[in-house]
C-alpha cells in the first residue's frame, strides 16, 4: 500500500468516484484491523469538485486521526 495518495473525486463517467475509492480503502483497513494503510499514510485531494473533495476529506481525515489515536493510546 502506498504511503501517499492524491485523490480526485470525478474519475469519469460510469466509474466509481474518488469518494467511493476512499470508502473502499477505509473499509479494507477496518477489515484488516487497521493494518492495511501504513502508519504514516497521508493524502491530498486535488479535485476541482468542492463537495466531492470535502466528502473525501471529511471521511479520511477523521478516520486517520481516530486510527492514530487508537494506535498511540
N, C-alpha and C positions, 0 to 999 in steps of 0.2 A: 504494500500500500504506500502511495506517495506521502511525503511529509507536507506537501503543499498542493492545493488545487485552486485554480482560478475558475470560478463558476460564471456562466452566462445563464440567464433564465430562458430565453427564447432560442431553442435549438433547431427549429424548423417545423414545417407542417407535418402532422401525423407522427411526431416523435415525442417522447417524454420531455418535460421541461427540466430546467436545472433544479427547480424545486423538487420535482419527482426524484431526481437523482440524489439530491440531498437527503430526502426522506429515506430512500433506499439505503444509503450509506449509514445513516443513524440506526435504522432497523438492523442492518448487518452487524454493526458494532455492538448493539444491545444483545443480539443473539450470541455474539462471541464473548459476552461478559466484559465488554469494554476493552477488548484486546485487538480489534481489527485496525483501528486508527492508531497511528503512532502517538506516543505521549506528547510529542512536540508538534502535533498536526496543527496546521494553520491554513487559512484560505483567504481569498479575495473574491469579491463579486464585481465583475466588470460589465454587468448587464445594463443596457440602456432602458430597461423596463423597470421604472421605480417601484411599483407594487411587487413585481416579481423579485427584484433584488431585496426588498425589505422582507419578503417571506423567507428567502434563503437565510438572510442574516438573522431573522427572528427565530428561526429554528436552530441553526447551527451554533450561534454564539452562546445562547443559554445552555444548550446541550453540552458543549465543550467545557463551559465553566463548571457545570454540575459534575461532569465526569472528572475534571481535575480536582475538585473538592473531595470527591469520593476517594480518589487515589491518594490524596495528600492527608486526608483526615481519618 
